[in-house]
Amino acid sequence: MATKISVSNQKGGVGKTTTSINLATALAAVRKRVLLIDFDPQGNATTGLGIYSHKISTSYELLTKEQTLSEVITNTNIPGLSLIPASIDLVGAEIELVQVSKRESILKEALKPYDDMFDYVIIDSPPSMGLLTLNALVAADGVLVPLQCEYYALEGLSYLLNSIKRIRATYNPKLRLSGIVLTMYDRRNSLSLSVEKDVRKHLDSLVFKTVIPRNIKISEAPSHGRPVLIYDVKCVGSYAYMELAKEFLEKEKTWKTD
């Protein structure tokens, strides 16, 4: 049975898509069967894996039930990693589905018949709490939160944690906070250190020990259509994401025994 993780943050520009792509790649590198679902209309996870065609099926067709999950899956150049691409059509999905019964559970139901095909499903959610993110959280077992090391990011985190509590109470009682990943971390910056101290103080073990540093190679990789792990496996950014995947797998062992 696949473990489904929604990578979510209601604030944009925090490294959400970068984390989705590189965590999925790192898991595939250790021979896990991984499906990455791009649920963001911007489609950055799609182009970040080098897929640019406008003629392929996307998560929009899945959400509107025009096609099944097996029909919208696209292969990537990374062994073990499959992708459901996104398109700008997702922008209109919330309006189109307003009259649909149980519209918050469409993704969950679409994934059920294919649960044994993958070890992990990583969902790259848009930076908002709309129907797309709601579908991701209802379908997920856990939420992974990338948190940029800046002041306003802490305000957004509080709002997201409250949203997770409401969704757990209303739609998905099994939803857990899988962890918080500090991103764009700069040890030379006192603000990064301050944010890290505050987050670890209040959320303790929920914060991953691994931090993702500011790194030029991480920034360059998407323009080449590659995860940083493929673009430059020896850079500090690649090393950080490999360590994050290792820590993620260790944490999952404790989740399964709880």
FIZAGU-130902 format. One record per residue (C-alpha): residue in one letter; chain; x, y, z; residue number from 0. Coordinates in steps of 0.001 Angstrom, whole numbers, plus 524288, in hexadecimal, padded with zeros to 5 digits. Layout:
resn = A | chain = A | c1 = X | c2 = Y | c3 = Z | resi = NUM
...
end
This chain:
resn = M | chain = A | c1 = 80000 | c2 = 80000 | c3 = 80000 | resi = 0
resn = A | chain = A | c1 = 80576 | c2 = 80D21 | c3 = 7FBFC | resi = 1
resn = T | chain = A | c1 = 808DC | c2 = 8178D | c3 = 805F0 | resi = 2
resn = K | chain = A | c1 = 80305 | c2 = 8243B | c3 = 800FF | resi = 3
resn = I | chain = A | c1 = 80982 | c2 = 8310F | c3 = 8049E | resi = 4
resn = S | chain = A | c1 = 80450 | c2 = 83E87 | c3 = 8015E | resi = 5
resn = V | chain = A | c1 = 80F2C | c2 = 848A1 | c3 = 80093 | resi = 6
resn = S | chain = A | c1 = 807D0 | c2 = 854B9 | c3 = 804B6 | resi = 7
resn = N | chain = A | c1 = 80976 | c2 = 862B0 | c3 = 808F2 | resi = 8
resn = Q | chain = A | c1 = 7FFA2 | c2 = 86D82 | c3 = 806CE | resi = 9
resn = K | chain = A | c1 = 80AD2 | c2 = 876F8 | c3 = 804A2 | resi = 10
resn = G | chain = A | c1 = 81173 | c2 = 876E9 | c3 = 7F765 | resi = 11
resn = G | chain = A | c1 = 82008 | c2 = 87727 | c3 = 7F4C8 | resi = 12
resn = V | chain = A | c1 = 823EE | c2 = 86E51 | c3 = 80011 | resi = 13
resn = G | chain = A | c1 = 82A11 | c2 = 8633D | c3 = 7F84A | resi = 14
resn = K | chain = A | c1 = 81DE1 | c2 = 85ACB | c3 = 7F7BD | resi = 15
resn = T | chain = A | c1 = 81F59 | c2 = 85626 | c3 = 7E9B2 | resi = 16
resn = T | chain = A | c1 = 82E0F | c2 = 854B9 | c3 = 7EAE3 | resi = 17
resn = T | chain = A | c1 = 82C15 | c2 = 84C39 | c3 = 7F6E1 | resi = 18
resn = S | chain = A | c1 = 8218D | c2 = 84423 | c3 = 7F01C | resi = 19
resn = I | chain = A | c1 = 82A22 | c2 = 8417A | c3 = 7E44A | resi = 20
resn = N | chain = A | c1 = 83695 | c2 = 83E65 | c3 = 7EB98 | resi = 21
resn = L | chain = A | c1 = 83084 | c2 = 8365A | c3 = 7F679 | resi = 22
resn = A | chain = A | c1 = 82982 | c2 = 82E45 | c3 = 7EC1D | resi = 23
resn = T | chain = A | c1 = 8363D | c2 = 82CB2 | c3 = 7E48D | resi = 24
resn = A | chain = A | c1 = 83DD8 | c2 = 828D5 | c3 = 7F0B6 | resi = 25
resn = L | chain = A | c1 = 833A0 | c2 = 81E9F | c3 = 7F45C | resi = 26
resn = A | chain = A | c1 = 8340C | c2 = 81922 | c3 = 7E68C | resi = 27
resn = A | chain = A | c1 = 842E4 | c2 = 81893 | c3 = 7E78E | resi = 28
resn = V | chain = A | c1 = 841B8 | c2 = 80EE4 | c3 = 7F2CC | resi = 29
resn = R | chain = A | c1 = 838C4 | c2 = 8066C | c3 = 7EA7A | resi = 30
resn = K | chain = A | c1 = 82BAF | c2 = 80AF8 | c3 = 7EF61 | resi = 31
resn = R | chain = A | c1 = 82073 | c2 = 80B8A | c3 = 7E5BB | resi = 32
resn = V | chain = A | c1 = 81C94 | c2 = 819D2 | c3 = 7E5EB | resi = 33
resn = L | chain = A | c1 = 81183 | c2 = 82185 | c3 = 7DFCC | resi = 34
resn = L | chain = A | c1 = 8129F | c2 = 83057 | c3 = 7DFCD | resi = 35
resn = I | chain = A | c1 = 805BB | c2 = 83769 | c3 = 7DDAC | resi = 36
resn = D | chain = A | c1 = 806C8 | c2 = 8456D | c3 = 7D903 | resi = 37
resn = F | chain = A | c1 = 7FA77 | c2 = 84BD1 | c3 = 7DE43 | resi = 38
resn = D | chain = A | c1 = 7FEEE | c2 = 859DC | c3 = 7DC69 | resi = 39
resn = P | chain = A | c1 = 7F9B4 | c2 = 86129 | c3 = 7D06E | resi = 40
resn = Q | chain = A | c1 = 8071B | c2 = 8674F | c3 = 7CEA9 | resi = 41
resn = G | chain = A | c1 = 80C36 | c2 = 859C7 | c3 = 7CB16 | resi = 42
resn = N | chain = A | c1 = 819D8 | c2 = 85C17 | c3 = 7D06F | resi = 43
resn = A | chain = A | c1 = 81B8E | c2 = 84E16 | c3 = 7D4F2 | resi = 44
resn = T | chain = A | c1 = 81869 | c2 = 849D8 | c3 = 7C710 | resi = 45
resn = T | chain = A | c1 = 8222C | c2 = 852BB | c3 = 7C048 | resi = 46
resn = G | chain = A | c1 = 82BDA | c2 = 8505D | c3 = 7CB4A | resi = 47
resn = L | chain = A | c1 = 82C5F | c2 = 84248 | c3 = 7C6AA | resi = 48
resn = G | chain = A | c1 = 82E7D | c2 = 84654 | c3 = 7B898 | resi = 49
resn = I | chain = A | c1 = 8209C | c2 = 84417 | c3 = 7B3BD | resi = 50
resn = Y | chain = A | c1 = 81B98 | c2 = 84F4A | c3 = 7AB56 | resi = 51
resn = S | chain = A | c1 = 811B7 | c2 = 8494A | c3 = 7A1EB | resi = 52
resn = H | chain = A | c1 = 80419 | c2 = 84F48 | c3 = 7A1B3 | resi = 53
resn = K | chain = A | c1 = 7FE5D | c2 = 8431D | c3 = 79B69 | resi = 54
resn = I | chain = A | c1 = 7FF2F | c2 = 83A23 | c3 = 7A72E | resi = 55
resn = S | chain = A | c1 = 7F480 | c2 = 836F9 | c3 = 7B0F1 | resi = 56
resn = T | chain = A | c1 = 7F57C | c2 = 83DC1 | c3 = 7BE17 | resi = 57
resn = S | chain = A | c1 = 7F019 | c2 = 83E1B | c3 = 7CBDE | resi = 58
resn = Y | chain = A | c1 = 7E51E | c2 = 8469A | c3 = 7C692 | resi = 59
resn = E | chain = A | c1 = 7DF8B | c2 = 83B18 | c3 = 7BEF1 | resi = 60
resn = L | chain = A | c1 = 7E0E3 | c2 = 832D0 | c3 = 7CB2A | resi = 61
resn = L | chain = A | c1 = 7D9E4 | c2 = 83CB5 | c3 = 7D3B3 | resi = 62
resn = T | chain = A | c1 = 7CEBC | c2 = 83E80 | c3 = 7CA07 | resi = 63
resn = K | chain = A | c1 = 7CDB5 | c2 = 82FA7 | c3 = 7C885 | resi = 64
resn = E | chain = A | c1 = 7CFFD | c2 = 83053 | c3 = 7B9EA | resi = 65
resn = Q | chain = A | c1 = 7DAEC | c2 = 8265F | c3 = 7BB59 | resi = 66
resn = T | chain = A | c1 = 7DF87 | c2 = 81C81 | c3 = 7C55A | resi = 67
resn = L | chain = A | c1 = 7EC5D | c2 = 81D30 | c3 = 7CCA1 | resi = 68
resn = S | chain = A | c1 = 7F2CA | c2 = 81321 | c3 = 7C3C4 | resi = 69
resn = E | chain = A | c1 = 7EF5A | c2 = 81B89 | c3 = 7B7F4 | resi = 70
resn = V | chain = A | c1 = 7F598 | c2 = 827FB | c3 = 7BD1F | resi = 71
resn = I | chain = A | c1 = 80269 | c2 = 82243 | c3 = 7C235 | resi = 72
resn = T | chain = A | c1 = 80E79 | c2 = 82671 | c3 = 7BAB7 | resi = 73
resn = N | chain = A | c1 = 81BB6 | c2 = 81FD5 | c3 = 7BB70 | resi = 74
resn = T | chain = A | c1 = 82796 | c2 = 827E5 | c3 = 7BF29 | resi = 75
resn = N | chain = A | c1 = 835F4 | c2 = 82616 | c3 = 7BC25 | resi = 76
resn = I | chain = A | c1 = 8381F | c2 = 821DE | c3 = 7CA38 | resi = 77
resn = P | chain = A | c1 = 8369F | c2 = 81336 | c3 = 7CC93 | resi = 78
resn = G | chain = A | c1 = 82BED | c2 = 8106E | c3 = 7D665 | resi = 79
resn = L | chain = A | c1 = 825E6 | c2 = 81E07 | c3 = 7D5AE | resi = 80
resn = S | chain = A | c1 = 818FE | c2 = 8204F | c3 = 7CEB4 | resi = 81
resn = L | chain = A | c1 = 811FF | c2 = 82D54 | c3 = 7CD3C | resi = 82
resn = I | chain = A | c1 = 80439 | c2 = 8325C | c3 = 7CBCA | resi = 83
resn = P | chain = A | c1 = 806B4 | c2 = 83F90 | c3 = 7C544 | resi = 84
resn = A | chain = A | c1 = 7FF33 | c2 = 84C1F | c3 = 7C7B3 | resi = 85
resn = S | chain = A | c1 = 7F996 | c2 = 8561E | c3 = 7BE6C | resi = 86
resn = I | chain = A | c1 = 7F423 | c2 = 863D6 | c3 = 7BF73 | resi = 87
resn = D | chain = A | c1 = 7E68C | c2 = 85DD5 | c3 = 7BDCD | resi = 88
resn = L | chain = A | c1 = 7E6F9 | c2 = 85AD1 | c3 = 7CC67 | resi = 89
resn = V | chain = A | c1 = 7E430 | c2 = 86939 | c3 = 7CEDE | resi = 90
resn = G | chain = A | c1 = 7D60C | c2 = 86736 | c3 = 7CAC7 | resi = 91
resn = A | chain = A | c1 = 7D418 | c2 = 85A36 | c3 = 7D19B | resi = 92
resn = E | chain = A | c1 = 7CE96 | c2 = 85FF0 | c3 = 7DE26 | resi = 93
resn = I | chain = A | c1 = 7C3CF | c2 = 8670C | c3 = 7D6BA | resi = 94
resn = E | chain = A | c1 = 7C0DA | c2 = 85B79 | c3 = 7CDE5 | resi = 95
resn = L | chain = A | c1 = 7BF93 | c2 = 85218 | c3 = 7D961 | resi = 96
resn = V | chain = A | c1 = 7B7A5 | c2 = 85ADB | c3 = 7E269 | resi = 97
resn = Q | chain = A | c1 = 7AB49 | c2 = 8529B | c3 = 7E075 | resi = 98
resn = V | chain = A | c1 = 7B22B | c2 = 84567 | c3 = 7E0E5 | resi = 99
resn = S | chain = A | c1 = 7AEEA | c2 = 83CA1 | c3 = 7EC68 | resi = 100
resn = K | chain = A | c1 = 7BA7F | c2 = 8395E | c3 = 7F55D | resi = 101
resn = R | chain = A | c1 = 7C361 | c2 = 841D8 | c3 = 7ED0D | resi = 102
resn = E | chain = A | c1 = 7CD66 | c2 = 8424F | c3 = 7F82F | resi = 103
resn = S | chain = A | c1 = 7CF9F | c2 = 83392 | c3 = 7F6EC | resi = 104
resn = I | chain = A | c1 = 7D195 | c2 = 83247 | c3 = 7E83B | resi = 105
resn = L | chain = A | c1 = 7E048 | c2 = 8301D | c3 = 7E90A | resi = 106
resn = K | chain = A | c1 = 7DEE8 | c2 = 82699 | c3 = 7F45C | resi = 107
resn = E | chain = A | c1 = 7D535 | c2 = 81E4A | c3 = 7ECC9 | resi = 108
resn = A | chain = A | c1 = 7DD4A | c2 = 81F06 | c3 = 7E055 | resi = 109
resn = L | chain = A | c1 = 7E946 | c2 = 819B1 | c3 = 7E763 | resi = 110
resn = K | chain = A | c1 = 7E290 | c2 = 80E2F | c3 = 7EE10 | resi = 111
resn = P | chain = A | c1 = 7E2E3 | c2 = 8044B | c3 = 7E2DB | resi = 112
resn = Y | chain = A | c1 = 7F175 | c2 = 806AB | c3 = 7E0E2 | resi = 113
resn = D | chain = A | c1 = 7F5DC | c2 = 80654 | c3 = 7EF0C | resi = 114
resn = D | chain = A | c1 = 7FED7 | c2 = 7FAAE | c3 = 7ED17 | resi = 115
resn = M | chain = A | c1 = 805C7 | c2 = 8004D | c3 = 7E137 | resi = 116
resn = F | chain = A | c1 = 80E30 | c2 = 80990 | c3 = 7E944 | resi = 117
resn = D | chain = A | c1 = 8157A | c2 = 80A54 | c3 = 7F60E | resi = 118
resn = Y | chain = A | c1 = 81406 | c2 = 8191E | c3 = 7F6F9 | resi = 119
resn = V | chain = A | c1 = 80B22 | c2 = 82346 | c3 = 7F10E | resi = 120
resn = I | chain = A | c1 = 81032 | c2 = 8312C | c3 = 7F24F | resi = 121
resn = I | chain = A | c1 = 80639 | c2 = 83BE4 | c3 = 7EF83 | resi = 122
resn = D | chain = A | c1 = 80B57 | c2 = 8496F | c3 = 7EC33 | resi = 123
resn = S | chain = A | c1 = 80048 | c2 = 8524E | c3 = 7F0B3 | resi = 124
resn = P | chain = A | c1 = 7FDCA | c2 = 86065 | c3 = 7EC9C | resi = 125
resn = P | chain = A | c1 = 800B5 | c2 = 86B7F | c3 = 7F638 | resi = 126
resn = S | chain = A | c1 = 7F291 | c2 = 86D7E | c3 = 7FA5A | resi = 127
resn = M | chain = A | c1 = 7E7FD | c2 = 8669B | c3 = 80220 | resi = 128
resn = G | chain = A | c1 = 7DE83 | c2 = 86430 | c3 = 7F6EF | resi = 129
resn = L | chain = A | c1 = 7D87D | c2 = 85808 | c3 = 7F11F | resi = 130
resn = L | chain = A | c1 = 7E566 | c2 = 8530F | c3 = 7EBA1 | resi = 131
resn = T | chain = A | c1 = 7EC8B | c2 = 85398 | c3 = 7F897 | resi = 132
resn = L | chain = A | c1 = 7E091 | c2 = 84E46 | c3 = 7FF96 | resi = 133
resn = N | chain = A | c1 = 7E07E | c2 = 84286 | c3 = 7F66D | resi = 134
resn = A | chain = A | c1 = 7EEEB | c2 = 84056 | c3 = 7F901 | resi = 135
resn = L | chain = A | c1 = 7ED1A | c2 = 840BA | c3 = 807C1 | resi = 136
resn = V | chain = A | c1 = 7E121 | c2 = 837F4 | c3 = 8079E | resi = 137
resn = A | chain = A | c1 = 7E887 | c2 = 82DF6 | c3 = 7FF71 | resi = 138
resn = A | chain = A | c1 = 7F50E | c2 = 82EB4 | c3 = 8076D | resi = 139
resn = D | chain = A | c1 = 7F9FB | c2 = 8270F | c3 = 81309 | resi = 140
resn = G | chain = A | c1 = 8031A | c2 = 83207 | c3 = 816D4 | resi = 141
resn = V | chain = A | c1 = 806B2 | c2 = 84027 | c3 = 8143A | resi = 142
resn = L | chain = A | c1 = 814AE | c2 = 84452 | c3 = 811D6 | resi = 143
resn = V | chain = A | c1 = 81655 | c2 = 852F7 | c3 = 813C7 | resi = 144
resn = P | chain = A | c1 = 821D8 | c2 = 85A39 | c3 = 80D9C | resi = 145
resn = L | chain = A | c1 = 82454 | c2 = 8665E | c3 = 815B8 | resi = 146
resn = Q | chain = A | c1 = 82CC2 | c2 = 87175 | c3 = 810C2 | resi = 147
resn = C | chain = A | c1 = 83521 | c2 = 87753 | c3 = 81B78 | resi = 148
resn = E | chain = A | c1 = 82ED5 | c2 = 884B7 | c3 = 81C42 | resi = 149
resn = Y | chain = A | c1 = 8257A | c2 = 88B9A | c3 = 8257D | resi = 150
resn = Y | chain = A | c1 = 81912 | c2 = 88B6A | c3 = 81D49 | resi = 151
resn = A | chain = A | c1 = 81A93 | c2 = 87CE5 | c3 = 81AF0 | resi = 152
resn = L | chain = A | c1 = 817A2 | c2 = 87A87 | c3 = 82958 | resi = 153
resn = E | chain = A | c1 = 80A94 | c2 = 8817B | c3 = 8281B | resi = 154
resn = G | chain = A | c1 = 806ED | c2 = 878F1 | c3 = 81C83 | resi = 155
resn = L | chain = A | c1 = 80AD9 | c2 = 86CB9 | c3 = 823EF | resi = 156
resn = S | chain = A | c1 = 80140 | c2 = 86FAC | c3 = 82ED8 | resi = 157
resn = Y | chain = A | c1 = 7F63D | c2 = 87123 | c3 = 82508 | resi = 158
resn = L | chain = A | c1 = 7F9E9 | c2 = 86468 | c3 = 81E31 | resi = 159
resn = L | chain = A | c1 = 7FA62 | c2 = 85CBE | c3 = 82AEA | resi = 160
resn = N | chain = A | c1 = 7ECB5 | c2 = 86181 | c3 = 82E3B | resi = 161
resn = S | chain = A | c1 = 7E80E | c2 = 85D65 | c3 = 820BC | resi = 162
resn = I | chain = A | c1 = 7EDBE | c2 = 84FD2 | c3 = 822BF | resi = 163
resn = K | chain = A | c1 = 7E66A | c2 = 84EA0 | c3 = 82FA6 | resi = 164
resn = R | chain = A | c1 = 7D992 | c2 = 85256 | c3 = 82920 | resi = 165
resn = I | chain = A | c1 = 7DB90 | c2 = 848BC | c3 = 81DFA | resi = 166
resn = R | chain = A | c1 = 7DF04 | c2 = 83E01 | c3 = 827A6 | resi = 167
resn = A | chain = A | c1 = 7D286 | c2 = 840B6 | c3 = 82F2C | resi = 168
resn = T | chain = A | c1 = 7C9D2 | c2 = 84191 | c3 = 82335 | resi = 169
resn = Y | chain = A | c1 = 7CF0C | c2 = 8395B | c3 = 817F0 | resi = 170
resn = N | chain = A | c1 = 7DB2F | c2 = 83183 | c3 = 81B35 | resi = 171
resn = P | chain = A | c1 = 7DD20 | c2 = 82D13 | c3 = 82952 | resi = 172
resn = K | chain = A | c1 = 7E994 | c2 = 825B0 | c3 = 825B4 | resi = 173
resn = L | chain = A | c1 = 7F08E | c2 = 831BF | c3 = 82084 | resi = 174
resn = R | chain = A | c1 = 7FD1F | c2 = 8348A | c3 = 827EF | resi = 175
resn = L | chain = A | c1 = 8076C | c2 = 83EF7 | c3 = 8278B | resi = 176
resn = S | chain = A | c1 = 812C3 | c2 = 83749 | c3 = 821F1 | resi = 177
resn = G | chain = A | c1 = 81C88 | c2 = 841FB | c3 = 82485 | resi = 178
resn = I | chain = A | c1 = 8218A | c2 = 84F92 | c3 = 821B6 | resi = 179
resn = V | chain = A | c1 = 82D48 | c2 = 851AA | c3 = 818F4 | resi = 180
resn = L | chain = A | c1 = 83501 | c2 = 85E3A | c3 = 81A71 | resi = 181
resn = T | chain = A | c1 = 83878 | c2 = 86330 | c3 = 80CE0 | resi = 182
resn = M | chain = A | c1 = 840EC | c2 = 86E00 | c3 = 8071C | resi = 183
resn = Y | chain = A | c1 = 848F4 | c2 = 86D2E | c3 = 8137B | resi = 184
resn = D | chain = A | c1 = 854DC | c2 = 875ED | c3 = 814FB | resi = 185
resn = R | chain = A | c1 = 85D2D | c2 = 873A6 | c3 = 8210F | resi = 186
resn = R | chain = A | c1 = 86373 | c2 = 8810A | c3 = 81F21 | resi = 187
resn = N | chain = A | c1 = 85636 | c2 = 88797 | c3 = 8208E | resi = 188
resn = S | chain = A | c1 = 851B8 | c2 = 88A4A | c3 = 82E6E | resi = 189
resn = L | chain = A | c1 = 84377 | c2 = 889C8 | c3 = 82A00 | resi = 190
resn = S | chain = A | c1 = 84510 | c2 = 87BC1 | c3 = 82544 | resi = 191
resn = L | chain = A | c1 = 84ABB | c2 = 87809 | c3 = 8326E | resi = 192
resn = S | chain = A | c1 = 83FDA | c2 = 87F24 | c3 = 839A1 | resi = 193
resn = V | chain = A | c1 = 83504 | c2 = 878C4 | c3 = 831AA | resi = 194
resn = E | chain = A | c1 = 83B33 | c2 = 86B6F | c3 = 83379 | resi = 195
resn = K | chain = A | c1 = 83C14 | c2 = 86D67 | c3 = 84229 | resi = 196
resn = D | chain = A | c1 = 82DDA | c2 = 8719C | c3 = 84336 | resi = 197
resn = V | chain = A | c1 = 82880 | c2 = 866AA | c3 = 83AC1 | resi = 198
resn = R | chain = A | c1 = 83047 | c2 = 85C1D | c3 = 841B5 | resi = 199
resn = K | chain = A | c1 = 82C59 | c2 = 8619A | c3 = 84EED | resi = 200
resn = H | chain = A | c1 = 81DD2 | c2 = 860E6 | c3 = 84BFB | resi = 201
resn = L | chain = A | c1 = 81D24 | c2 = 854DF | c3 = 8434A | resi = 202
resn = D | chain = A | c1 = 828EC | c2 = 84D24 | c3 = 847F0 | resi = 203
resn = S | chain = A | c1 = 829A0 | c2 = 83FAA | c3 = 84191 | resi = 204
resn = L | chain = A | c1 = 82049 | c2 = 84391 | c3 = 836A3 | resi = 205
resn = V | chain = A | c1 = 82B49 | c2 = 84BA4 | c3 = 8309A | resi = 206
resn = F | chain = A | c1 = 834B7 | c2 = 843DD | c3 = 82834 | resi = 207
resn = K | chain = A | c1 = 842CA | c2 = 84475 | c3 = 82CB2 | resi = 208
resn = T | chain = A | c1 = 846CA | c2 = 845F9 | c3 = 81E83 | resi = 209
resn = V | chain = A | c1 = 84607 | c2 = 853E6 | c3 = 81953 | resi = 210
resn = I | chain = A | c1 = 84630 | c2 = 857BB | c3 = 80B01 | resi = 211
resn = P | chain = A | c1 = 8503F | c2 = 86273 | c3 = 808A8 | resi = 212
resn = R | chain = A | c1 = 85006 | c2 = 86D9C | c3 = 7FF1B | resi = 213
resn = N | chain = A | c1 = 85796 | c2 = 867F9 | c3 = 7F3B7 | resi = 214
resn = I | chain = A | c1 = 85979 | c2 = 86D04 | c3 = 7E5E0 | resi = 215
resn = K | chain = A | c1 = 858AF | c2 = 85F51 | c3 = 7E026 | resi = 216
resn = I | chain = A | c1 = 84B14 | c2 = 85D67 | c3 = 7E600 | resi = 217
resn = S | chain = A | c1 = 846F3 | c2 = 86A18 | c3 = 7DF6D | resi = 218
resn = E | chain = A | c1 = 84D06 | c2 = 8668C | c3 = 7D250 | resi = 219
resn = A | chain = A | c1 = 847DC | c2 = 858AF | c3 = 7D138 | resi = 220
resn = P | chain = A | c1 = 839A0 | c2 = 85BBE | c3 = 7CD66 | resi = 221
resn = S | chain = A | c1 = 83DEA | c2 = 863C3 | c3 = 7C19F | resi = 222
resn = H | chain = A | c1 = 844A1 | c2 = 8576E | c3 = 7BCA8 | resi = 223
resn = G | chain = A | c1 = 838A2 | c2 = 84EFB | c3 = 7BF1B | resi = 224
resn = R | chain = A | c1 = 83F82 | c2 = 846BB | c3 = 7C93D | resi = 225
resn = P | chain = A | c1 = 83F04 | c2 = 84461 | c3 = 7D7D7 | resi = 226
resn = V | chain = A | c1 = 84B3E | c2 = 8498F | c3 = 7DE6A | resi = 227
resn = L | chain = A | c1 = 84EA5 | c2 = 83B6F | c3 = 7E1B4 | resi = 228
resn = I | chain = A | c1 = 85040 | c2 = 838FB | c3 = 7D326 | resi = 229
resn = Y | chain = A | c1 = 85564 | c2 = 8466C | c3 = 7CF74 | resi = 230
resn = D | chain = A | c1 = 8609C | c2 = 8461D | c3 = 7D92B | resi = 231
resn = V | chain = A | c1 = 860A7 | c2 = 83A9C | c3 = 7E268 | resi = 232
resn = K | chain = A | c1 = 86CC0 | c2 = 83F78 | c3 = 7E993 | resi = 233
resn = C | chain = A | c1 = 867B9 | c2 = 84CE2 | c3 = 7ED8D | resi = 234
resn = V | chain = A | c1 = 86390 | c2 = 85007 | c3 = 7FB76 | resi = 235
resn = G | chain = A | c1 = 8555A | c2 = 85114 | c3 = 7F728 | resi = 236
resn = S | chain = A | c1 = 8555C | c2 = 84328 | c3 = 7F1FD | resi = 237
resn = Y | chain = A | c1 = 85BD4 | c2 = 83E4C | c3 = 7FE50 | resi = 238
resn = A | chain = A | c1 = 8515B | c2 = 84513 | c3 = 80686 | resi = 239
resn = Y | chain = A | c1 = 84628 | c2 = 83EE9 | c3 = 7FF08 | resi = 240
resn = M | chain = A | c1 = 84C5E | c2 = 83173 | c3 = 7FFF6 | resi = 241
resn = E | chain = A | c1 = 84D89 | c2 = 83354 | c3 = 80EA5 | resi = 242
resn = L | chain = A | c1 = 83F71 | c2 = 837F3 | c3 = 80F39 | resi = 243
resn = A | chain = A | c1 = 83ACE | c2 = 82BAC | c3 = 80833 | resi = 244
resn = K | chain = A | c1 = 842A7 | c2 = 82340 | c3 = 81188 | resi = 245
resn = E | chain = A | c1 = 83CC6 | c2 = 82A25 | c3 = 81D4E | resi = 246
resn = F | chain = A | c1 = 82F34 | c2 = 82973 | c3 = 81741 | resi = 247
resn = L | chain = A | c1 = 83057 | c2 = 81AAC | c3 = 815C8 | resi = 248
resn = E | chain = A | c1 = 834E6 | c2 = 81960 | c3 = 823D3 | resi = 249
resn = K | chain = A | c1 = 82977 | c2 = 82179 | c3 = 828B0 | resi = 250
resn = E | chain = A | c1 = 8200B | c2 = 8194B | c3 = 820D9 | resi = 251
resn = K | chain = A | c1 = 8241A | c2 = 80D35 | c3 = 82860 | resi = 252
resn = T | chain = A | c1 = 81F6B | c2 = 813A0 | c3 = 834DF | resi = 253
resn = W | chain = A | c1 = 812A8 | c2 = 81811 | c3 = 82E6B | resi = 254
resn = K | chain = A | c1 = 80F87 | c2 = 80A1E | c3 = 82A86 | resi = 255
resn = T | chain = A | c1 = 811C8 | c2 = 8050A | c3 = 83841 | resi = 256
resn = D | chain = A | c1 = 809AA | c2 = 80FAB | c3 = 83EF5 | resi = 257
end
